[in-house]
Amino acid sequence: MSLAVAQAQDLPAGKGKDLVENTCGSCHGLDVVVAQHASKDGWASIVDYMVSRGATGTPEEIATIVDYLAKNFPAAAAKTNVNKATSMDLQTQLELTAKDADAIVKYRADHGDFKDWDGLAKVPDVDTAKLTAKKDSIVFTDAP
């Protein structure tokens, strides 16, 4: 089996796989692709950079490549530090309402940083079910 075929097998099936194999694989190994992880915007920047270096494709093909890469090689999920996050951060990163996010920021300002999950759950008038659903995305310190 050739190296190109072996590398192509590393790519998940889906719309755009053939474009990635042909477009990206024509300049570098697909191992470079599978080692990367980025948001959709991040992939768009990477692909735009590759186009500036000579990769070709129609705008529709480029969009399909970006969609494929974003779906199959997404950015690692970031954790939200509830002791540092702004209200807007809490809204966008944890998908909280403005009311819930504002309540968390105000409670933190009035009572100090949260030590743990139990402290966060004490914030009045916050949808704790929504917080519980995002529990794995929440941290209380900057520690790794």
C-alpha positions in Angstrom: 0.0 0.0 0.0 1.4 3.4 -0.9 2.0 6.1 1.7 -0.7 8.4 0.1 -3.3 5.6 0.3 -2.3 4.9 3.9 -2.6 8.6 4.8 -5.9 9.0 3.0 -7.3 6.2 5.2 -6.5 8.4 8.3 -9.0 11.0 7.1 -12.6 10.5 8.2 -15.2 9.9 5.5 -17.4 12.8 4.6 -18.1 15.5 2.1 -14.8 17.2 1.3 -12.5 14.2 2.1 -11.6 13.9 -1.6 -10.9 17.6 -1.9 -8.6 17.5 1.1 -6.8 14.5 -0.2 -6.3 16.1 -3.7 -5.8 19.7 -2.7 -3.9 19.5 0.6 -2.2 16.2 -0.2 -0.7 17.5 -3.4 1.7 19.8 -1.5 2.3 17.9 1.8 1.5 14.7 3.6 -1.9 14.3 5.0 -0.3 13.6 8.3 0.3 17.4 8.5 -3.5 17.8 8.3 -4.5 15.2 10.8 -2.0 16.6 13.3 -3.8 20.0 13.3 -6.8 21.1 15.2 -8.5 24.5 14.8 -11.8 26.3 14.9 -13.6 27.0 11.7 -12.1 30.5 11.6 -8.7 28.9 12.3 -9.1 26.4 9.4 -10.2 29.2 7.1 -7.0 31.2 8.0 -4.8 28.1 7.4 -6.5 27.3 4.1 -6.3 31.0 3.0 -2.6 30.9 3.7 -2.2 27.7 1.7 -4.1 29.3 -1.2 -1.7 32.3 -1.0 1.1 29.8 -1.3 -0.4 28.2 -4.5 -3.2 25.8 -3.4 -6.0 26.0 -5.9 -9.7 25.5 -5.8 -13.0 27.3 -6.5 -14.5 29.3 -3.7 -17.0 26.5 -3.2 -14.3 23.9 -3.0 -12.3 26.0 -0.5 -15.5 26.4 1.6 -16.1 22.6 1.5 -12.4 21.9 2.6 -12.8 24.4 5.5 -16.1 22.8 6.6 -14.6 19.3 6.4 -11.5 20.2 8.4 -13.5 22.2 11.0 -15.9 19.2 11.5 -13.3 16.5 11.6 -10.3 18.3 13.2 -11.9 20.8 15.6 -10.0 22.9 18.1 -9.6 21.3 21.5 -12.3 22.3 23.9 -11.1 25.2 26.0 -12.0 25.4 29.7 -13.6 28.5 31.1 -12.1 29.9 34.3 -15.2 31.3 36.1 -12.9 33.4 38.3 -11.5 35.3 35.4 -14.2 35.2 32.7 -16.2 38.3 31.8 -20.0 38.1 31.5 -19.6 37.9 27.7 -17.1 35.1 28.1 -19.5 33.1 30.2 -22.3 33.8 27.7 -20.3 32.7 24.6 -18.1 29.9 26.1 -20.7 28.3 28.4 -23.8 29.3 26.5 -25.3 31.1 29.5 -27.9 33.8 29.3 -26.8 37.4 30.0 -28.8 37.3 33.2 -27.0 34.1 34.5 -23.6 35.3 33.4 -24.1 38.7 35.0 -25.3 37.1 38.2 -22.1 35.0 38.3 -19.8 38.0 37.7 -21.6 40.1 40.4 -21.6 37.3 42.9 -17.9 36.8 42.3 -17.2 40.5 42.7 -19.2 40.6 46.0 -18.0 37.4 47.6 -14.6 36.7 46.0 -13.4 33.9 43.7 -15.1 30.6 43.6 -13.2 27.8 45.2 -15.1 24.9 43.7 -18.3 23.7 42.1 -20.3 24.0 45.3 -19.5 27.7 45.6 -20.5 28.3 42.0 -23.8 26.4 42.5 -24.7 28.9 45.4 -25.1 31.8 43.0 -28.8 32.8 43.3 -31.1 32.9 40.4 -28.7 31.0 38.0 -29.9 28.0 36.0 -27.8 25.3 37.7 -29.0 22.7 35.2 -27.3 24.6 32.4 -24.1 25.0 34.5 -24.2 21.2 35.3 -24.3 20.4 31.6 -21.1 22.5 31.1 -19.4 21.2 34.3 -16.5 19.6 32.3 -15.8 23.0 30.6 -15.5 24.9 33.9 -12.3 25.5 35.9 -11.7 27.6 39.0 -7.9 28.2 38.7 -5.3 28.8 35.9 -3.7 25.5 36.8 -3.3 23.1 33.9 
